[in-house]
Amino acid sequence: MLSYVFKQIESLKQLIAYVAEEDWELASNEAAMIATFESLADDVKQDASLKICKGAFFSGLSEHFLELLERIDDMADSAKDASTAATEIKIHTSVFHSLLTGQDSLYDMIDEVTQSAKALGVAIENLARGSDSVVESILEVRKHEKLADGIKAKLIRRVYSQKSDVDLLTLLQIKEFISSLDLIADAAEDSSDTLLAIIAKAE
């Protein structure tokens, strides 16, 4: 399931490049791919949830694992929301372009979102290796979520510093896009919190 989220985030990088180039056909195709990955992730979630509810896996921890699936699904949903904001709203303005360069750019933010998701994947893999390995990976999730959150704040300040160059609706749309990216990392952190509950109960 998380593998589809990785693919969504990678596609978001490409989508932003297409938006910057104002190539709306390719941007729309990339957004459609992101939506497909979200749908596939949802299918995996539903299948895994049914198996957990039937007692096939994780006896005694089913509630926490169902919560973990929900949080990962939130990551997929937020990635899809971000792609929708970038393509349907068509935020191809000078303000948006200014966010793609320099320190703490949109690309930097996506890199941190990617790292938070990858660290979550490692944490899940480490469940079989003991709590110390899981906690170490959880700390990585939180580190990258915090970095993504910091970049988000700087990007939004940059947007508002140029508010005279853009209409209010477009400004809010760009902010929504940035916030949707940040929600992916937020959901990764929420997932890591659920993992903490799992290892606490398992020990």
Number of C-alpha atoms within 10 A of each C-alpha: 18 20 12 19 28 21 17 28 25 15 20 25 16 16 24 22 17 19 22 19 13 16 12 17 12 17 26 19 13 22 27 15 18 29 20 15 24 25 17 16 23 21 13 17 20 15 11 18 20 13 14 18 14 11 13 11 14 14 11 12 16 19 15 18 21 18 16 23 22 19 22 26 25 23 31 30 24 25 30 27 20 24 29 19 20 25 23 12 14 17 20 17 16 12 20 22 17 15 18 17 12 10 11 18 18 24 18 18 24 22 18 23 28 25 20 31 31 21 25 27 19 18 27 20 13 17 16 10 11 11 19 13 16 24 18 14 23 25 17 22 31 21 17 25 27 19 18 29 21 14 22 22 15 16 23 18 13 15 21 17 11 13 14 10 13 16 9 12 10 18 21 15 16 25 19 17 20 22 18 22 26 27 23 31 31 26 24 30 27 21 29 30 16 20 24 18 14 20 16 10 11 11 7
